[in-house]
């Protein structure tokens, strides 16, 4: 599949949270008239029949007969400025506003605070707190996703008190589908105390077909990669997603690969996904050096994987923090390492059978966004006939079928003055075992270290850093007088670095490698029809690998173009 920069963007950009009914304090004539010399106490109740209209005088401070949150020090700080002070209609309106705001900041998005008619000469005021209960859930603006499908994503029952974290979690879940974006609006319901939820959706036809080119191959199997595929975002109206891609070289005998994934959002808002691939590869004549034209090296590789993803509750201390865990299994089988910069083809297959646990998180802030992904992989070995140590050691004398490793990717996009931005990424891997090529961390190519061939180095452990200074985006079509399409052109300067090592090697082999590069690049897009990436990298470190295969140029272009509809 194309990388994230090539995949369809959301039907609508990210927006702020739900729209709540506004509550402003408006001063009217006579509101400043003093009603009481000193406010002695406040009594909060949940219904009108709990109000003593004759008034009371035996309450000092705050008495809450509704929620525990009204007994917290934080709430006492909110109302303390009113206690011991004169009372007027204006001060009561402000008190009402502050109580509503306190509830909103504590996961109750819609609350009415009513001050009923009562005798307050005793210095005590009763307030009735009415929490908004869900009335109806309605959909608006959607064309390609049914009302029933969208409204079913709200898991709060009719008549249940609205909790903002739950509602926002439901909306975020809806917006995982890239073919739509939904905003939430609270509106007053038909009955007193009810609040309706309006789902305003902007969607697009849930089928995308695309084709493109990128020079992401290698010298063994040809550098050119042509791609064609589709994304179906509402399979049979079930909100499932089906993705498929065919990747091939000009000469399909050298490289051709099929990959597909199927994503199922479950009713309890977990996600089950399956993905698989199959690749046929053949070494290009002469790619392994002189006197190798007659070698007929052909290989094939396959993978079948599954993931079960569980979104996790938000951390109260970190506003906007979202995170999830995924548990899964990978089965891979291959008889070669040609796709990973190697040049070995074996008579027999080796099977990889491993379990995967992933934790991912995202934290936005006023200056940008930080994302984290960590993977923990373990293979017990011996799970099938070709999953034994001897199968692994046919590729690497020091590899075993029983292994573990961990991988981390940390990204930060930082806003800078004048609409510039700084992007940084750290990818690191730790392992005490020798790994096969598909599990190693690879360096070289546009995804890792530009200016080098794809996966010119591999390591069981190590790290890769990428740093980009990005310019403000500009619209070429807008300058040409065409406002129909929101095209974006962005320039960048990059520095890439990688240091990778194998855990155990033969005495005559090099154990670790370091590569680094700098260069310019650009990104151009006309969403959702066109995306172009172009980078040119100059190598800062010479790479001396004397196997006749991975000899690198001093610099190179990395190009990718995707056309979609």
VOGU-3710 file (C-alpha; in Angstrom, 3 decimals, decimal comma):
1> xxxxxxxxxx> 0,000/0,000/0,000  1,151/3,605/-0,433  2,599/5,227/2,656  0,508/7,538/4,818  1,255/10,599/2,703  -0,340/8,902/-0,308  -3,432/7,411/1,321  -6,729/9,263/1,048  -7,100/12,115/3,480  -10,232/12,526/5,559
11> xxxxxxxxxx> -13,355/13,796/3,839  -13,173/16,784/6,158  -10,288/18,196/8,228  -10,069/17,852/12,005  -12,291/20,300/13,836  -12,876/21,336/17,436  -15,087/19,336/19,782  -18,884/19,318/19,911  -20,929/22,483/19,676  -22,754/23,100/22,962
21> xxxxxxxxxx> -25,712/25,396/23,521  -24,227/28,758/24,452  -24,905/30,377/27,817  -24,011/34,019/28,223  -24,753/36,352/31,106  -26,897/39,205/29,826  -27,534/42,096/32,165  -31,028/43,538/32,254  -32,441/46,561/34,000  -32,697/45,976/37,714
31> xxxxxxxxxx> -30,295/43,015/37,806  -27,890/44,866/40,080  -30,538/45,490/42,736  -29,399/43,903/45,979  -31,668/41,064/47,124  -29,674/39,884/50,116  -26,947/41,433/52,232  -24,871/38,265/52,514  -25,020/34,815/50,897  -24,640/32,332/53,710
41> xxxxxxxxxx> -25,122/29,003/51,939  -25,898/27,190/48,677  -27,979/24,022/48,428  -27,770/22,003/45,185  -30,576/19,518/44,514  -31,598/17,404/41,520  -35,369/18,067/41,379  -37,867/20,830/42,097  -39,631/18,881/44,835  -36,430/18,996/46,913
51> xxxxxxxxxx> -36,612/22,800/47,099  -37,937/24,345/50,310  -39,853/27,355/48,977  -40,213/28,754/52,491  -36,448/29,001/52,686  -33,904/27,726/55,195  -31,274/29,381/57,348  -29,346/26,476/58,853  -26,897/25,912/55,951  -23,449/27,426/55,774
61> xxxxxxxxxx> -21,199/26,931/52,779  -22,135/24,336/50,152  -24,544/21,448/50,629  -24,747/19,083/47,629  -27,599/16,595/47,344  -26,774/15,782/43,718  -23,182/14,890/42,798  -19,985/14,204/44,657  -18,150/16,569/42,297  -19,926/19,469/44,018
71> xxxxxxxxxx> -18,183/18,573/47,279  -14,686/18,784/45,800  -12,221/21,569/46,646  -12,249/22,565/42,961  -15,972/23,330/43,085  -15,678/25,147/46,399  -13,105/27,401/44,726  -15,679/28,186/42,018  -18,454/29,251/44,419  -16,311/30,708/47,199
81> xxxxxxxxxx> -16,286/34,149/45,564  -20,081/34,312/45,969  -20,307/33,147/49,592  -20,297/35,948/52,120  -21,116/38,477/49,403  -24,303/40,446/48,638  -26,796/38,744/46,312  -28,362/40,263/43,197  -29,998/38,826/40,089  -26,761/39,533/38,218
91> xxxxxxxxxx> -24,630/37,633/40,730  -27,066/34,696/40,603  -26,811/34,644/36,803  -23,018/34,569/37,054  -23,190/31,807/39,656  -25,458/29,842/37,324  -22,961/30,274/34,477  -19,992/29,201/36,591  -21,748/26,067/37,847  -22,678/25,067/34,286
101> xxxxxxxxxx> -19,065/25,622/33,174  -17,803/23,501/36,050  -20,042/20,625/35,011  -18,948/21,006/31,379  -15,311/20,747/32,439  -16,122/17,598/34,402  -17,628/15,491/31,604  -21,214/16,787/31,701  -21,572/18,739/28,439  -25,202/19,820/28,826
111> xxxxxxxxxx> -26,499/20,946/32,228  -29,241/23,390/33,220  -29,068/25,107/36,588  -32,431/26,499/37,693  -32,964/28,892/40,582  -36,665/28,443/41,429  -38,880/30,869/43,298  -38,041/30,686/47,023  -37,571/32,727/50,176  -33,869/33,600/50,488
121> xxxxxxxxxx> -34,108/35,976/53,432  -32,442/33,303/55,573  -29,267/33,702/53,487  -29,531/30,345/51,685  -30,259/29,776/47,971  -31,482/26,490/46,487  -30,341/25,579/42,958  -31,732/22,701/40,886  -29,185/20,917/38,679  -30,756/19,212/35,644
131> xxxxxxxxxx> -28,326/17,087/33,642  -29,038/16,700/29,967  -30,387/13,284/29,028  -30,131/11,914/25,528  -33,262/12,420/23,462  -32,836/11,612/19,780  -29,741/10,989/17,675  -30,075/12,388/14,164  -27,785/12,398/11,134  -27,454/15,297/8,720
141> xxxxxxxxxx> -25,468/15,889/5,522  -24,502/12,284/4,839  -24,948/11,007/1,276  -23,151/7,668/1,089  -23,404/6,323/4,639  -26,882/5,576/5,991  -28,487/7,414/8,907  -28,877/4,141/10,763  -25,193/3,264/10,355  -24,077/6,638/11,711
151> xxxxxxxxxx> -26,550/6,968/14,583  -25,772/3,428/15,742  -22,222/4,573/16,564  -23,539/6,632/19,511  -23,607/4,104/22,332  -25,409/6,260/24,907  -28,975/5,004/25,395  -32,013/7,231/25,073  -32,781/8,794/28,459  -29,239/8,249/29,726
161> xxxxxxxxxx> -27,277/11,221/31,086  -24,868/12,583/28,474  -21,158/12,163/29,265  -18,829/14,051/26,974  -15,892/11,630/26,999  -18,154/8,794/25,922  -19,798/10,835/23,168  -16,485/12,161/21,834  -15,043/8,658/21,898  -17,974/7,532/19,747
171> xxxxxxxxxx> -17,378/10,358/17,265  -13,650/9,642/17,054  -14,550/6,051/16,329  -16,832/7,155/13,500  -14,069/9,295/12,032  -11,636/6,395/11,676  -13,222/5,791/8,286  -11,280/8,039/5,842  -14,294/8,549/3,553  -16,249/10,689/6,038
181> xxxxxxxxxx> -15,916/13,216/8,823  -18,601/13,827/11,438  -19,016/16,790/13,768  -21,228/16,676/16,855  -23,810/19,313/17,778  -25,995/19,327/20,907  -29,527/20,671/20,405  -32,474/20,958/22,792  -34,772/17,958/22,744  -38,553/17,857/22,568
191> xxxxxxxxxx> -39,081/17,148/26,271  -37,732/19,085/29,230  -34,278/17,884/30,275  -33,649/16,117/26,968  -30,802/16,942/24,605  -30,672/15,708/21,030  -27,397/14,806/19,339  -27,013/15,950/15,746  -24,322/14,232/13,659  -23,268/16,567/10,870
201> xxxxxxxxxx> -21,404/14,463/8,345  -19,447/15,311/5,252  -18,723/12,171/3,258  -17,575/11,174/-0,214  -18,296/8,234/-2,474  -16,678/5,352/-0,557  -14,616/3,931/-3,406  -11,181/5,164/-4,396  -9,148/3,727/-7,253  -5,562/4,758/-7,731
211> xxxxxxxxxx> -2,437/4,132/-9,750  1,070/5,461/-9,509  4,806/5,054/-9,709  7,713/5,103/-7,282  11,395/4,195/-7,545  11,362/2,150/-4,341  12,749/-1,134/-5,673  16,345/-2,318/-5,579  19,068/-3,303/-8,014  18,430/-7,008/-7,592
221> xxxxxxxxxx> 14,797/-6,913/-8,716  14,652/-3,558/-10,530  14,152/-0,094/-9,043  10,877/0,801/-10,769  7,646/0,056/-8,949  4,258/0,646/-10,580  1,186/0,383/-8,384  -2,551/0,068/-8,910  -5,232/-0,522/-6,334  -8,470/0,481/-4,685
231> xxxxxxxxxx> -9,950/1,388/-1,289  -13,571/0,423/-0,655  -14,757/2,248/2,434  -18,255/0,863/3,002  -18,286/-2,767/1,936  -21,895/-3,888/1,349  -23,067/-0,965/3,513  -21,484/-2,508/6,638  -18,870/0,208/7,240  -16,149/-2,389/6,579
241> xxxxxxxxxx> -13,078/-1,412/4,545  -11,442/-3,484/1,804  -8,098/-2,411/0,354  -6,099/-4,011/-2,457  -2,883/-3,124/-4,282  -0,878/-4,666/-7,116  2,784/-3,617/-7,250  5,046/-4,575/-10,139  8,216/-3,801/-12,043  8,304/-2,856/-15,738
251> xxxxxxxxxx> 9,318/-6,476/-16,210  6,774/-8,360/-14,113  9,083/-11,381/-14,073  11,434/-9,401/-11,826  8,875/-8,290/-9,269  5,129/-8,514/-8,785  3,237/-8,394/-5,516  -0,358/-8,471/-4,321  -1,404/-7,021/-0,967  -4,827/-6,667/0,632
261> xxxxxxxxxx> -6,440/-5,780/3,938  -9,934/-6,043/5,405  -11,009/-3,910/8,372  -14,080/-4,658/10,495  -15,282/-2,078/13,064  -17,051/-4,096/15,750  -20,266/-2,906/17,480  -18,482/-2,542/20,834  -16,013/-0,192/19,100  -13,054/-2,484/18,842
271> xxxxxxxxxx> -11,528/-3,259/15,457  -10,638/-6,548/13,792  -8,385/-6,431/10,751  -6,769/-8,932/8,428  -4,049/-8,329/5,883  -1,935/-10,426/3,590  0,496/-10,264/0,712  2,268/-12,415/-1,849  5,348/-11,441/-3,869  7,214/-13,152/-6,703
281> xxxxxxxxxx> 10,768/-11,941/-7,273  13,566/-12,704/-9,688  17,127/-11,404/-9,737  17,900/-9,108/-12,635  20,556/-10,449/-15,000  23,999/-9,267/-13,941  22,669/-7,635/-10,754  24,881/-9,842/-8,593  28,037/-8,793/-10,397  30,060/-10,116/-13,337
291> xxxxxxxxxx> 29,702/-13,711/-14,498  26,235/-14,059/-12,915  24,129/-13,671/-16,054  23,315/-17,371/-16,186  22,022/-17,564/-12,609  18,266/-18,061/-12,482  17,348/-16,942/-8,975  13,614/-16,776/-8,338  11,884/-16,375/-5,014  8,473/-15,972/-3,489
301> xxxxxxxxxx> 7,185/-14,671/-0,174  3,780/-14,599/1,500  2,257/-13,166/4,652  -1,053/-13,510/6,495  -1,696/-11,398/9,604  -4,495/-10,426/11,965  -4,899/-7,630/14,505  -7,435/-6,914/17,237  -7,388/-3,225/18,190  -8,777/-1,801/21,439
311> xxxxxxxxxx> -9,073/1,988/21,912  -8,211/2,958/25,490  -9,877/5,544/27,759  -8,483/9,059/27,777  -6,140/10,273/30,477  -7,862/13,082/32,361  -4,538/14,837/32,928  -3,750/15,059/29,198  -6,462/16,753/27,167  -6,832/15,265/23,692
321> xxxxxxxxxx> -4,577/12,286/24,422  -5,743/9,221/22,483  -4,212/5,770/22,635  -4,929/2,147/21,807  -3,463/-1,328/21,969  -3,476/-4,011/19,300  -2,815/-7,717/19,665  -2,089/-9,898/16,692  -0,332/-12,699/14,892  1,898/-12,860/11,794
331> xxxxxxxxxx> 2,572/-15,819/9,561  5,239/-15,308/6,908  6,870/-17,752/4,550  9,722/-17,122/2,116  12,628/-18,732/0,328  14,611/-15,523/-0,271  15,694/-12,153/1,107  15,728/-10,277/-2,212  13,124/-7,719/-1,078  15,291/-6,737/1,883
341> xxxxxxxxxx> 18,536/-5,980/0,064  19,861/-9,542/0,168  20,759/-11,900/-2,652  19,955/-15,365/-1,313  17,394/-17,823/-2,701  17,023/-21,191/-0,970  15,591/-24,490/-2,121  13,321/-24,678/0,925  11,008/-22,191/2,609  11,414/-20,739/6,076
351> xxxxxxxxxx> 8,273/-19,979/8,076  7,948/-17,104/10,528  5,266/-17,504/13,188  5,158/-14,640/15,670  2,882/-12,791/18,082  2,645/-8,997/18,115  1,527/-6,445/20,716  1,331/-2,767/19,761  0,719/0,387/21,786  0,108/3,637/19,919
361> xxxxxxxxxx> -0,696/7,115/21,197  -1,195/10,664/19,980  -1,034/13,947/21,897  -1,950/17,262/20,237  -1,024/20,618/21,704  -1,083/24,250/20,641  2,313/23,898/18,951  1,820/20,632/17,085  1,343/16,928/17,658  3,372/14,030/19,085
371> xxxxxxxxxx> 2,718/10,397/18,130  4,184/7,189/19,485  4,024/3,595/18,274  5,706/0,682/20,039  5,718/-2,927/18,856  6,675/-5,975/20,872  7,233/-9,154/18,851  7,925/-12,681/20,063  8,372/-15,943/18,187  8,482/-19,102/20,320
381> xxxxxxxxxx> 9,786/-21,158/17,391  8,938/-24,740/16,508  5,321/-23,930/15,666  5,430/-25,626/12,245  7,711/-27,760/10,099  9,746/-24,914/8,577  9,848/-22,884/11,786  12,912/-24,555/13,275  16,404/-23,267/13,990  17,907/-25,049/10,980
391> xxxxxxxxxx> 15,480/-23,263/8,654  16,518/-19,872/10,008  20,209/-20,734/9,952  20,011/-21,422/6,227  19,787/-17,607/5,930  21,854/-16,618/8,971  24,199/-18,975/10,814  23,425/-17,238/14,103  19,624/-16,936/13,813  17,137/-19,010/15,821
401> xxxxxxxxxx> 13,400/-19,557/15,443  12,924/-18,436/19,068  13,449/-14,666/19,208  12,048/-11,395/20,526  12,462/-7,767/19,595  10,907/-4,365/20,230  10,501/-1,429/17,868  9,640/2,191/18,635  8,620/5,067/16,387  8,328/8,551/17,891
411> xxxxxxxxxx> 7,202/11,492/15,733  6,790/15,199/16,392  5,423/17,928/14,125  6,269/21,346/15,567  4,752/24,609/14,391  7,220/27,417/13,740  6,737/31,144/13,052  5,599/32,264/9,590  3,766/28,933/9,035  6,997/26,942/8,825
421> xxxxxxxxxx> 7,120/23,610/10,633  9,693/21,140/11,894  9,155/17,396/11,581  11,195/14,870/13,526  11,060/11,088/13,685  13,016/8,513/15,661  12,769/4,831/14,771  14,611/2,414/17,040  14,779/-1,348/17,458  16,181/-3,542/20,211
431> xxxxxxxxxx> 16,906/-7,262/20,002  19,356/-9,675/21,567  18,805/-12,168/18,737  19,808/-12,396/15,100  16,744/-11,769/12,936  15,792/-12,561/9,371  15,562/-9,737/6,844  11,806/-9,235/7,153  12,183/-8,519/10,894  15,340/-6,426/10,737
441> xxxxxxxxxx> 15,392/-2,654/10,718  16,396/-1,477/7,252  18,231/1,732/6,353  18,279/3,406/2,961  15,520/4,680/0,686  12,934/7,440/0,887  11,226/6,041/4,010  14,459/5,936/6,040  17,690/7,497/4,692  17,309/9,264/1,380
451> xxxxxxxxxx> 20,204/9,371/-1,090  20,909/5,628/-0,699  19,443/2,549/-2,351  16,470/0,881/-0,672  17,529/-1,103/2,418  21,206/-0,792/1,622  21,892/-1,764/5,249  19,978/-3,963/7,706  20,368/-4,529/11,409  18,929/-6,523/14,265
461> xxxxxxxxxx> 19,004/-3,353/16,315  19,820/0,308/15,917  18,094/3,583/15,199  17,100/5,927/12,383  16,441/9,659/12,706  14,731/11,974/10,226  14,563/15,748/10,543  12,704/18,003/8,092  12,266/21,774/7,944  9,050/22,367/6,021
471> xxxxxxxxxx> 7,961/25,556/4,295  4,459/27,035/4,407  2,078/25,443/1,911  1,130/27,485/-1,141  -1,584/26,986/-3,756  -0,408/27,174/-7,367  -3,923/26,925/-8,770  -5,142/29,741/-6,556  -2,396/32,008/-7,869  -3,474/31,022/-11,381
481> xxxxxxxxxx> -7,038/32,085/-10,596  -8,539/28,613/-10,062  -10,166/28,124/-6,645  -12,007/24,889/-7,425  -9,258/22,612/-6,127  -7,365/23,174/-2,900  -3,892/22,222/-4,136  -0,871/22,490/-1,834  2,833/22,807/-2,614  5,386/22,490/0,155
491> xxxxxxxxxx> 9,200/22,520/0,105  11,483/20,901/2,649  15,094/20,372/3,673  16,006/17,088/5,344  18,727/15,344/7,292  18,545/11,553/7,674  20,781/9,317/9,793  20,897/5,591/10,545  23,122/3,423/12,712  22,351/-0,303/12,533
501> xxxxxxxxxx> 24,124/-3,432/13,739  23,751/-7,184/13,701  24,089/-8,976/17,003  26,443/-11,736/15,900  28,421/-12,091/12,662  31,266/-14,173/11,293  34,802/-13,007/12,029  35,331/-11,658/8,497  32,038/-9,712/8,366  31,309/-6,111/9,323
511> xxxxxxxxxx> 28,949/-5,898/12,286  27,623/-2,334/12,151  26,996/0,373/9,571  26,246/4,085/9,671  24,752/6,149/6,850  23,592/9,758/6,654  22,321/12,204/4,053  20,974/15,706/3,462  18,951/17,234/0,687  15,877/19,104/-0,513
521> xxxxxxxxxx> 12,410/17,834/-1,304  8,923/18,881/-2,220  5,364/17,673/-1,747  2,498/18,585/-4,033  -1,107/17,451/-3,755  -4,539/18,112/-5,203  -6,712/16,240/-2,685  -7,956/13,672/-3,275  -6,772/13,267/-6,873  -3,003/13,715/-6,951
531> xxxxxxxxxx> -0,036/13,465/-4,619  3,615/13,858/-5,584  6,743/13,505/-3,488  10,238/14,298/-4,736  13,455/14,161/-2,704  17,109/14,386/-3,669  19,627/13,075/-1,160  23,392/13,546/-0,975  25,273/10,928/0,993  27,342/12,214/3,911
541> xxxxxxxxxx> 28,919/8,825/4,634  30,484/6,412/2,162  29,193/2,875/2,373  31,679/0,114/1,619  29,837/-3,156/1,115  31,933/-5,349/-1,121  29,348/-7,890/-2,193  28,909/-6,505/-5,698  25,234/-5,869/-5,041  24,789/-2,908/-2,738
551> xxxxxxxxxx> 27,304/-0,482/-4,203  25,658/2,911/-3,794  25,814/6,068/-5,824  26,882/9,288/-4,139  23,359/10,699/-4,458  20,002/9,862/-5,927  16,425/10,961/-6,540  13,404/9,472/-4,774  10,139/9,963/-6,641  6,561/8,918/-5,966
561> xxxxx> 3,371/9,861/-7,816  -0,177/8,744/-6,994  -3,225/9,473/-9,157  -6,567/8,616/-7,589  -10,254/9,065/-8,097
//
